[in-house]
């Protein structure tokens, strides 16, 4: 294992208040930002420490007796409301785990699912979620092969919580992870930022105005398969979910010990997302996405990969938004519209809006 993979960002990021001085879990511990990274680094990694976990990627890659390696991932899903424009907690659960496996360059195959149901939940609601998961799994070409269900008393849940685990096959010659970002790599985003978070807020009636916006929830394994078929110079893939693009880029910069520079004018954001963000005081760079990926690609292959992405339904609005640099380390900068640079840090505290 290289020095880079032994020093992932989850161990280097600090928390304003050390974990040992916090007596209770707060909402910010699930935000994808510094509080969550500190919790992982101080609690989970020491307890379960192994080289696979320590690499800090979205899926752990292990060897099997077959030709291929296995990529394994697990995730938990909470959202309110359960149904929103463009998706629901069921499609969110399937896509979340499928995408975590796919961004390692693996082909997702099987999922397991665990339901925590609140007493009093209408069976019709559960059936809608189950059907959504069936349809989404069919689109993603994965099978749900095992599951479990528990029920908590009324008032001790939020309708439905879903946990999923997944496994996929990874070819021996595929090495895609956060430590592989190299100076000169182009940074590509597969589409507009913030759609999911603002769509969920709109479904809650919290925007104060009407927004015709759909969540971007999508299984990205098909898009990634096309990208990998077109180029073997894709070094990093990651889906910017909790903590948004800003936190994801900081994670990659930390894993690879590089710097990343993005350009504000090149970042695709829908007008509705910009308007809602300005009204509510949010930054689209920190809003969660559930159907987007960020890629670091060798500069000589970037245009070819971008063209392939734009031909796929889930990459039509893909854009090159920046590059990896060795001029700074462990830092993300954004060139603003007026030509200055500002530091883009990881998410601080609680993720707003809380949508995944």
N, C-alpha and C positions, 0 to 999 in steps of 0.2 A: 504493500500500500504506500502511495506517495505521501510526501509531507502535506500536500494540499488537502487530501481527503482525511488526514488525521486532525485537521484543524478547521472543522466546519463552523459556519457562522453561529450556530445555536450555542456554541461554547464561548464565543467571543463577544456576543452581544450582552450588554449589561442592562439591569433594571434599575430605575430610579430608587426603588426601595427594595433591598435585598430580600430574597424569598424567606430566609430564616427569620426576618423581622415581621413577616406578615402572618397573622394568625388564622386568617380565613381566605378561602378562594373568592376572588372578586370577578365581575364580568369581564374585565380586561384580560384575565388569564385565558380567555377563549377567543381573543381578538385577532390573533395572527401577528401581533406586534411584539414589543419588547417584553411585556409582562409574560406572554405565552412562551417566548423563547427562553426567558429566565427560568420559568417553571420546568420546561423540558430539560434544560441544561443542568439544573440543580436537583431535580427530583427523579425524572424518568431515566435520563442517560446513565447516571451513576448506578442506579439499581439494576438496569438491564444491559449494561455496557457490553458491546461487542463491535467488531469492525463494521459489520453491515449496518447496524443502527447508527453508529458514530459518523458514517458518511453523510448523514443529514439530508438524504434525498427523499422524494415522495413515495418511493417503493424500495424495499430491501431486495437486493439481488442475491440469490443463493444458487449453489450448484446442485444439479440433480444427476441421476445416473444416466439420463438420456443425453443426447447431443446438446440440447438447449439448457440454459439456465432458467431459473424461475424468478419472476418479479412478484413480490407479495406486498399488499398494502391493505390498510384498514382505515375506516373513517366513521364518524358519527355525524348525524344530520338533525338539526333543529331549525325550524323556520316558522314564522307567524306572519300572515295566515298560511295554512297548509296548502292552499291553492292560490295561485296568482297568475297574471298574464304571462303566458309562455311556458308555464311549468307548475310543478307542485313538489311536495316533499319526496314523493316516490321517484320522479325523474331525476331530482337532485341527488338522491342516494345512489342510484345506478351510475349516473354520469360522473359523480365525484370520484368513485373508486376506479371506474374504467379509465378516467383521464389520468389519475395518479400512476396507474400502471403503464399507460400508453406513452407518457412523457419520458419514460425510461427507455423507450424504443422497443418495448415488449408488445406482444399481441395478447390482449386480455382474453381469457377463456371462460373462467368460472367465478361466480360470486356466491357468498353466503350472506344471509341477512338476519338481523335480530331486531324485533319490534318491542318497544316499551309502550304499552297502550294505557291510557287513562280510563278508569271506570267511568261509564256514561258515554263513551265515544260511540256515535252511531255506526252500526255495522256497514251501512251504505257508504259512509266516509272511508272506512277501511277498504272496502271493495274498490272504490275509485282509485285509491292509492296503489293497491295491488295491481290493478289493471294498467295503470300508468307505468309501473315498474316492468310489467310484462312487455308492453309495447316498446319501452326504451331499451330493454335488454335485447329485444329482437332487432332493433335498429343498430345497436352496438355489436350485434352478433356474439353475445355472451349468454351463458346459461346460469340461472340461479339454481344452485344444486343443494342447498341446505339452509335451514333457518331455525329460529327459536322465537318464542313470544312470551312476554311477561306482562302482567297487568298490575298497575299501582292504583291505590285508592283515589277516589274523586278528590280533586284539589291538589294532588301531589304529582301532577304531570302537566303537559301542555298539549293534550290530545294524543299525539304520536311522536315518539322519538325513534329514529331508525339508525342502526349501526350496520355497516356492510364491511365485508372483507373480500378481497379478490386475489386471483393468481393469474399470471400470464407467462408465456414462453418468450425467452430472450435469446436471440442468436449469439453465439460465442464471439462473433466479430463486431458486435454492436457495443459501443462504450459511450453512452450519453449520460452525463450527470453534471451537477453544478460546478465541480472542480475543473471541468474541461474548457471553460471559457478562455479564449486566447486573445491577446492584444490584436486589434485589427478586425476581429469578428464583427459582422453586422448584427444589430439587434432588431429582430422582426417581431411585430405583434400581429396576431391573426385577425384582429378586427377592433371594433369600437369598445371603449372602456366604460364600465359603470352601469351597463344596461340592466344587469340583474338586480343590483342594489336599489336602483331608482324604481324599477318595476315593482319590487316588493313593497317599497314605501308607498307607491301609488295605490297598490291593492289595500293597504291599511288606511287609506284616506288621509295620509299625513303630509301630502305635498301642498295642499291649499289651492291647487289648480289641477285641471285635467291634463294627463300626459298619455298620449297614445304610444306606449312603449312596452315591448315584450322582453321578458328575461332571455338571456342568451344561452340558457342551459342546452348543452349538446354533448354527445359522445365524440371525442376528438380522435379516436383511434384510426378511423378511415382516412382523415386528413393527414395524420402522422405517417401512415403507411405510404401514401402518395409522396410525401416529402422525402422519406428515407429511400424510396425507389429512385428518386431523382438525383440524390446526392449522398455521398458518404462523408461529407464535410460539415455535417450538422453536429455541433459540439455539445450544445445544451438545449433541452426542452423543459419547460415548466409551465404549469397552469396557475395564473395569478388569482387565486381565490381569496381567502381571508388575508387581510392586510393589503390587498390589491397589488398593482404593478410595482409600486414603490418598494414595498417590503420584499417582494419576490426578487427584484433586481439587487437589493442589498444582500439578500441571502446568497445569490450567485456571486456577487463581488467578494463576499467573505469566504465562500468555499474555494474560489479560484485565485484569491489574493490579487485581484485586478481592480481597475476602476471602470465605471460605465458612465458614458455621457449620452444623454438623450436630448432630443430637440423638441421643444414645446409645440412648434408649428406643425410638426409631422405626426403628432399623436392623434389618432382618430377618436373623436368624441362626438356623439350625437348632440344636436342643439338642445333637445329636451333634457339630456343629462347635464349639460352645461348650465342650463337655466335653473334646474332644480338644485344643483350643487351651489350655485351662487346664492340662491334664495335661502338655503338651509345652512350655508357655511361649511359645506363638504368640499373635499378635494377629490376629483375623480381618480387620481392616481392611487388613492387608498381605499376606494370602494371595491368590494368583492365582485369577481366575475366567475361565471360557472360554465362558460363555453368558449373560452379564449386560451391561447397559448402564447408564450414568448419563446423565441428561438435565438440562439447564438450560432451564426453560420459563417464559415470562412468567406472573406470578402469576394473571392473569385467565383463563388457559387451562389452568392446572395440573390442576385437578380433571377437566376434560374429557379431557386427555391421559392422566391416570392411569386413568380409566375405560376408555378404549380399550385401554390396555396390559393391564389386568386381564382383558379379554375374550380375549386372545391366549394360546395355550398356553405361550409363553415369557415371559409377563408377569403370570401369575396372582397372584404374590405381590409385585407392584410396590407401592412405598410412597414417599410424600414424606418425606424425611429431613432437610431443612434448607433453607437459602436462601443466596443470594448477597448480600453486603453491601459497602458502600463505607466502612464504619467502620474496616476494616483493609485492607491491601493485601498481596498475595502471601503470604497466611497462611490456614491452615485451622484452625479451632477446633472442638472438640466439647463440647457441653453434656452433662455427665455425669449419671448417675442421681441424684446428690445435689445437683445444681444448680450446681456449679462448672464452669469451663471449662478445658480442657487443650489445648495445642498438638498438632496432628496433623502431624508432619513427613513428609518423603519417607522411603522405605526407606533405612536405613543399612546399607551393606555387602552381604553375601550374602543372597539370598532363601532363607528356610527356611520350608517344605520346598522343595527344588529340584524343580519339577514341570512345567516347560514349556520 
